[in-house]
Amino acid sequence: MLNKRLLIKNLLAHNSENSFFDKKLKIDISNKEGKAKFLKHICALSNSNPNNNAYIIIGVSDETNQILGVDFFDDSKIQNLINAYLVHPPKVSYENIPFPHLPERKVVGLVSIRPKTETSICALRKNIWKYWGGTVFMREGSISKPKVFDIEIKDFNSKLVNEIESHSQNNIKLTLDGVFDFIEKSKDYNPQYQVFKEYFVVCWAGKIKQINGKELLSRVNIELINEQVKLFYSDLDKVEIQYDDDKFEILEYIHLGLEQKFAYYPLEKVSIKFQNTMKYEIETELIFKPPKYDAATLRHFLNHNKTLLQKVSKHIKLTPNELADLEQAPSIYLIAYLNGFKTALEALYNAKFLLKKTYPTAHQRVKDNLRVLRKIKYN
């Protein structure tokens, strides 16, 4: 089984960007340009590697190869985006890989593009940004370019990629080191671990809180140690964990409401199912039903949000009560959007850039709510 942290190190150590490996400082699929560029690279890497895995590493400096990390990217629905825009799409996964030297909320993103079982060429299904539907992309060295194909694609990379992956296999030392490292980093958050099928090790930690007779965790970190894959949940969320001999389940709740009337709403269930063949599958199910409010109430809160953000833009000092309201503003935008106020989404994006430098707590709340919206959108 691949140790993903070791795989990233091996890719960076032995290869510059090439026809099976790309690296990015960051990606942004919140707009059409970012989506188009991401899809272009997926398409090109898939076409250039019909018989082997290809990879994109996110959070690495192009110039120095330094691992800088990116924010945790919880987007299990990224495959839906690829299926929507690509003909003959490959199977793609996005995983968050922790590195010891990175800050708590930073990870390295690893995009894995699997080889396809059929020989069909991957292409854009429809227009996006400046790329036309029907366009086919291919890698030329480190560049993804449009191509016209009239010959069979040859297999150039399988041997080299297989060698890199074979040198990135897990072993007992790496597994034990991973468990001990997790426990040490999480010693203030009730760290636990469980072994599945005599091979897979899952570690998790979080602040424990009893709510309505259930034990819920906040500030939750979960790691599949064998592969160094990290699942992370924000302060906005509460998580319920259950497991048996065959699976590890995570039920995520989100805390939403207006004024003093808040409740925990089930958002998504993630199931990690372990097999006797030393394989596992991760399945996600969105179960969110947003709270309903009348339009007049929501307009009142949206107007108050607008006033607060105008003060922020003019650098007017906020009172303690206004600061508390500002931290709730992102959740209000989320609730309003889910209740039919489409302009609330644009306001939420605008707040992200306005709050970034001066109000870090409110800015983090914006990112948490945008993550929830991504989950809903790609379902």
C-alpha positions as CSV (number, residue, x, y, z in Angstrom):
1,M,0.0,0.0,0.0
2,L,1.3,3.4,-0.9
3,N,2.4,5.8,1.8
4,K,1.2,9.1,0.2
5,R,3.7,11.3,2.0
6,L,6.6,9.2,0.8
7,L,5.1,9.1,-2.7
8,I,5.1,13.0,-2.7
9,K,8.7,13.1,-1.5
10,N,9.8,10.6,-4.2
11,L,8.0,12.5,-7.0
12,L,9.5,15.8,-5.9
13,A,13.0,14.4,-5.3
14,H,13.4,12.5,-8.6
15,N,11.4,14.4,-11.1
16,S,10.7,17.9,-12.5
17,E,7.3,18.4,-13.9
18,N,6.8,16.0,-16.8
19,S,4.2,14.0,-18.7
20,F,2.9,12.1,-15.6
21,F,3.5,14.6,-12.8
22,D,2.5,18.2,-12.3
23,K,2.8,20.5,-9.3
24,K,0.9,23.6,-8.3
25,L,1.2,26.2,-5.6
26,K,-2.6,26.1,-5.4
27,I,-5.8,25.5,-7.4
28,D,-9.1,27.4,-7.3
29,I,-12.2,25.7,-8.7
30,S,-14.5,28.3,-7.4
31,N,-14.6,30.1,-10.7
32,K,-14.7,29.1,-14.4
33,E,-11.1,29.9,-15.1
34,G,-9.8,27.8,-12.2
35,K,-12.1,24.9,-13.2
36,A,-11.0,25.1,-16.8
37,K,-7.3,25.0,-16.0
38,F,-7.8,22.1,-13.6
39,L,-9.8,20.1,-16.1
40,K,-7.2,20.8,-18.8
41,H,-4.5,19.2,-16.6
42,I,-6.7,16.2,-15.7
43,C,-7.5,15.6,-19.3
44,A,-3.9,16.0,-20.5
45,L,-2.4,13.7,-17.8
46,S,-5.1,11.1,-18.4
47,N,-4.4,11.0,-22.2
48,S,-0.7,10.9,-21.7
49,N,-0.8,8.1,-19.3
50,P,-3.2,5.4,-20.5
51,N,-1.6,2.6,-18.5
52,N,-0.3,4.2,-15.3
53,N,-1.3,6.6,-12.5
54,A,-0.5,10.3,-13.0
55,Y,-0.3,12.9,-10.2
56,I,-0.7,16.6,-9.4
57,I,0.8,17.8,-6.2
58,I,-0.7,21.0,-4.7
59,G,1.0,23.2,-2.2
60,V,4.6,23.2,-3.7
61,S,6.6,26.1,-4.9
62,D,7.3,25.9,-8.7
63,E,10.7,27.6,-8.3
64,T,12.2,26.0,-5.2
65,N,10.2,22.7,-4.9
66,Q,9.6,23.7,-1.3
67,I,6.6,22.2,0.4
68,L,4.5,25.2,1.5
69,G,1.1,23.5,1.9
70,V,-2.4,24.6,1.2
71,D,-5.7,24.8,3.2
72,F,-7.4,21.5,3.8
73,F,-9.6,20.8,0.8
74,D,-12.6,18.8,1.7
75,D,-14.1,18.1,-1.7
76,S,-15.1,14.5,-2.1
77,K,-17.4,15.5,-5.0
78,I,-14.5,16.6,-7.3
79,Q,-15.2,13.5,-9.4
80,N,-18.7,14.9,-10.2
81,L,-17.1,18.1,-11.6
82,I,-14.8,16.0,-13.8
83,N,-17.7,13.8,-15.0
84,A,-19.7,16.9,-15.9
85,Y,-17.1,18.5,-18.1
86,L,-15.1,15.6,-19.6
87,V,-15.9,12.9,-22.1
88,H,-14.4,9.5,-21.1
89,P,-13.3,10.9,-17.8
90,P,-10.7,9.1,-15.7
91,K,-11.2,8.1,-12.1
92,V,-9.7,10.9,-9.9
93,S,-9.2,11.3,-6.2
94,Y,-8.1,14.3,-4.1
95,E,-6.4,13.5,-0.8
96,N,-5.0,15.7,1.9
97,I,-1.6,14.6,3.1
98,P,-0.1,16.0,6.4
99,F,3.5,16.9,6.8
100,P,5.1,17.4,10.2
101,H,6.6,20.8,9.4
102,L,3.4,22.4,8.2
103,P,1.1,24.4,10.4
104,E,-2.0,22.6,11.8
105,R,-4.4,23.7,9.1
106,K,-2.0,23.2,6.2
107,V,-1.6,20.0,4.1
108,V,-0.4,19.0,0.7
109,G,-3.0,18.1,-1.8
110,L,-2.5,15.0,-3.9
111,V,-4.6,14.5,-7.0
112,S,-4.3,10.9,-8.4
113,I,-5.5,10.3,-12.0
114,R,-6.1,6.6,-12.5
115,P,-5.5,4.7,-15.8
116,K,-8.6,4.1,-17.8
117,T,-9.8,0.6,-18.7
118,E,-10.9,1.7,-22.2
119,T,-8.8,3.3,-24.9
120,S,-11.1,6.2,-25.6
121,I,-9.6,9.7,-25.7
122,C,-10.5,12.1,-22.8
123,A,-11.9,15.5,-24.1
124,L,-13.9,18.5,-22.9
125,R,-17.6,17.7,-23.0
126,K,-18.6,21.4,-23.4
127,N,-17.3,24.9,-23.5
128,I,-15.7,26.3,-20.3
129,W,-13.8,29.6,-20.0
130,K,-11.7,30.0,-23.2
131,Y,-11.6,26.2,-24.1
132,W,-14.0,24.8,-26.6
133,G,-16.1,21.7,-26.1
134,G,-14.4,18.7,-27.9
135,T,-10.9,20.0,-27.2
136,V,-8.4,17.2,-26.4
137,F,-5.3,17.9,-24.3
138,M,-2.0,16.1,-24.1
139,R,1.2,16.7,-22.1
140,E,4.3,17.9,-23.8
141,G,7.0,17.8,-21.1
142,S,5.6,19.9,-18.3
143,I,2.9,21.7,-20.4
144,S,-0.7,20.6,-21.1
145,K,-1.5,21.5,-24.7
146,P,-4.5,21.1,-27.1
147,K,-3.9,18.3,-29.5
148,V,-5.4,16.6,-32.5
149,F,-5.0,12.8,-32.4
150,D,-4.8,10.5,-35.4
151,I,-2.4,7.9,-34.0
152,E,-2.5,5.5,-31.0
153,I,-1.2,6.9,-27.8
154,K,2.0,5.1,-26.7
155,D,2.9,4.0,-23.2
156,F,6.1,5.9,-22.2
157,N,5.7,6.2,-18.4
158,S,4.4,2.9,-16.9
159,K,7.8,1.5,-16.0
160,L,9.1,4.7,-14.3
161,V,5.8,5.4,-12.4
162,N,5.7,1.8,-11.2
163,E,9.3,2.1,-9.9
164,I,8.4,5.3,-8.0
165,E,5.3,3.8,-6.5
166,S,7.2,0.6,-5.5
167,H,9.7,2.8,-3.5
168,S,6.8,4.5,-1.8
169,Q,5.3,1.4,-0.1
170,N,4.4,1.5,3.5
171,N,6.2,-0.6,6.2
172,I,5.9,-1.3,9.9
173,K,8.2,1.5,10.9
174,L,6.4,4.1,8.9
175,T,3.1,2.9,10.3
176,L,4.3,3.0,13.9
177,D,6.0,6.3,13.4
178,G,2.7,7.7,12.0
179,V,0.7,6.5,15.0
180,F,3.2,7.8,17.6
181,D,3.4,11.2,15.8
182,F,-0.4,11.5,15.6
183,I,-0.7,10.7,19.4
184,E,2.0,13.2,20.3
185,K,0.5,16.0,18.2
186,S,-3.0,15.3,19.4
187,K,-2.3,14.6,23.1
188,D,-4.6,17.5,24.3
189,Y,-7.5,16.2,22.1
190,N,-8.2,12.6,23.4
191,P,-6.2,10.7,20.7
192,Q,-7.5,7.1,19.9
193,Y,-6.6,4.5,17.3
194,Q,-8.2,1.3,15.9
195,V,-6.8,-1.5,13.7
196,F,-9.0,-3.0,11.0
197,K,-8.5,-6.3,9.2
198,E,-5.1,-6.7,11.1
199,Y,-3.6,-4.1,8.8
200,F,-5.3,-0.7,8.5
201,V,-4.7,1.8,11.3
202,V,-7.1,4.7,11.8
203,C,-6.2,7.4,14.3
204,W,-8.6,10.2,15.4
205,A,-8.7,12.9,18.0
206,G,-11.0,15.8,19.0
207,K,-12.7,17.7,21.9
208,I,-15.5,15.6,23.4
209,K,-18.9,17.2,24.1
210,Q,-22.1,15.5,25.1
211,I,-25.0,16.9,23.0
212,N,-28.5,15.4,23.2
213,G,-27.2,12.2,24.6
214,K,-24.6,11.8,21.8
215,E,-20.8,12.1,22.1
216,L,-19.8,14.6,19.5
217,L,-16.3,15.7,18.7
218,S,-15.0,19.1,17.5
219,R,-11.7,20.2,16.1
220,V,-11.5,16.6,14.8
221,N,-8.5,15.2,13.0
222,I,-8.7,11.7,11.5
223,E,-5.8,10.0,9.7
224,L,-5.6,6.7,7.8
225,I,-2.1,6.1,8.9
226,N,-1.1,3.4,6.4
227,E,-1.4,6.0,3.6
228,Q,-0.9,9.2,5.5
229,V,-4.3,10.5,4.4
230,K,-5.9,13.1,6.6
231,L,-9.6,13.9,7.1
232,F,-10.1,17.2,8.9
233,Y,-13.2,18.9,10.3
234,S,-13.5,22.6,11.3
235,D,-14.6,24.3,14.5
236,L,-17.9,24.9,12.8
237,D,-18.6,21.1,12.7
238,K,-19.3,18.5,15.2
239,V,-18.6,14.9,14.3
240,E,-20.0,11.5,15.6
241,I,-17.8,8.5,15.1
242,Q,-18.9,4.8,15.0
243,Y,-17.0,1.7,13.9
244,D,-17.1,-2.1,13.8
245,D,-14.8,-4.7,12.5
246,D,-15.4,-3.8,8.8
247,K,-15.9,0.0,8.7
248,F,-15.2,3.3,10.2
249,E,-18.1,5.9,9.9
250,I,-18.1,9.6,10.4
251,L,-21.3,11.5,10.7
252,E,-20.7,15.3,10.3
253,Y,-23.1,17.8,11.9
254,I,-23.2,21.6,11.2
255,H,-24.3,24.2,13.8
256,L,-26.7,26.6,12.2
257,G,-29.4,29.1,13.3
258,L,-30.3,32.7,13.8
259,E,-30.1,34.8,17.0
260,Q,-30.2,32.4,19.9
261,K,-32.0,29.5,18.1
262,F,-29.3,27.1,16.9
263,A,-29.3,23.4,16.2
264,Y,-27.0,20.7,14.9
265,Y,-28.0,19.5,11.4
266,P,-26.6,16.2,10.0
267,L,-24.5,17.2,6.9
268,E,-22.7,14.2,5.5
269,K,-21.8,10.6,6.3
270,V,-18.4,9.2,5.3
271,S,-17.9,5.5,5.5
272,I,-14.4,3.9,5.2
273,K,-15.0,0.2,4.4
274,F,-12.1,-2.2,4.8
275,Q,-11.7,-5.4,2.9
276,N,-9.7,-8.6,3.6
277,T,-7.8,-8.1,0.4
278,M,-5.9,-5.1,1.9
279,K,-8.0,-2.6,0.0
280,Y,-10.5,0.0,1.3
281,E,-13.2,2.2,-0.1
282,I,-14.4,5.6,1.0
283,E,-18.1,6.4,0.4
284,T,-19.8,9.7,1.1
285,E,-23.5,10.4,1.4
286,L,-24.9,13.9,1.7
287,I,-27.9,13.9,4.1
288,F,-28.3,17.7,4.8
289,K,-31.7,19.3,5.0
290,P,-31.2,23.1,5.6
291,P,-33.3,25.0,8.1
292,K,-36.1,27.1,6.7
293,Y,-36.8,30.8,7.5
294,D,-39.2,33.4,6.2
295,A,-37.9,36.0,3.8
296,A,-38.5,39.0,6.0
297,T,-36.4,37.6,8.8
298,L,-33.5,36.8,6.4
299,R,-33.6,40.2,4.8
300,H,-33.2,41.8,8.3
301,F,-30.1,39.7,9.0
302,L,-28.7,40.3,5.5
303,N,-29.1,44.1,5.9
304,H,-27.3,43.9,9.3
305,N,-24.5,41.9,7.6
306,K,-24.2,44.5,4.9
307,T,-23.8,47.3,7.5
308,L,-21.1,45.3,9.4
309,L,-19.1,44.7,6.2
310,Q,-19.4,48.3,5.2
311,K,-17.8,49.3,8.5
312,V,-15.1,46.7,8.0
313,S,-14.3,48.1,4.5
314,K,-14.1,51.7,5.9
315,H,-11.9,50.5,8.8
316,I,-14.4,51.5,11.5
317,K,-13.8,49.8,14.8
318,L,-16.5,47.3,15.7
319,T,-18.0,47.0,19.2
320,P,-17.8,43.6,21.0
321,N,-21.4,42.8,20.0
322,E,-20.7,43.7,16.4
323,L,-17.6,41.5,16.4
324,A,-19.7,38.6,17.6
325,D,-22.3,39.3,14.9
326,L,-19.5,39.5,12.3
327,E,-18.4,35.9,13.2
328,Q,-22.0,34.7,12.6
329,A,-22.3,36.6,9.3
330,P,-20.9,33.8,7.1
331,S,-23.5,31.3,8.5
332,I,-26.3,33.8,7.8
333,Y,-25.2,34.1,4.2
334,L,-25.2,30.3,3.9
335,I,-28.7,30.0,5.4
336,A,-30.0,32.8,3.2
337,Y,-28.5,31.2,0.0
338,L,-30.1,27.8,0.9
339,N,-33.4,29.6,1.4
340,G,-33.4,31.1,-2.1
341,F,-31.4,34.4,-1.7
342,K,-28.9,33.8,-4.6
343,T,-27.1,37.1,-4.0
344,A,-26.0,35.8,-0.6
345,L,-23.4,33.6,-2.3
346,E,-21.7,36.6,-3.9
347,A,-21.8,38.4,-0.6
348,L,-20.1,35.4,1.0
349,Y,-17.3,35.4,-1.5
350,N,-16.8,39.1,-1.1
351,A,-16.6,38.7,2.7
352,K,-13.8,36.1,2.3
353,F,-11.5,38.7,0.7
354,L,-12.6,41.6,3.0
355,L,-12.1,39.7,6.2
356,K,-8.9,37.9,5.3
357,K,-6.3,40.2,6.9
358,T,-8.0,41.8,9.8
359,Y,-10.6,39.3,11.1
360,P,-9.1,35.8,10.9
361,T,-11.9,34.1,13.0
362,A,-14.6,35.4,10.8
363,H,-12.5,34.7,7.7
364,Q,-12.2,31.0,8.8
365,R,-15.9,30.9,9.2
366,V,-16.4,32.0,5.6
367,K,-14.1,29.2,4.4
368,D,-16.0,26.7,6.5
369,N,-19.3,27.7,5.0
370,L,-17.9,27.7,1.5
371,R,-16.8,24.1,2.1
372,V,-20.4,23.2,3.0
373,L,-21.6,24.8,-0.2
374,R,-19.1,22.8,-2.3
375,K,-20.4,19.6,-0.7
376,I,-24.0,20.5,-1.6
377,K,-23.1,21.8,-5.1
378,Y,-21.3,18.8,-6.3
379,N,-24.0,16.5,-5.1
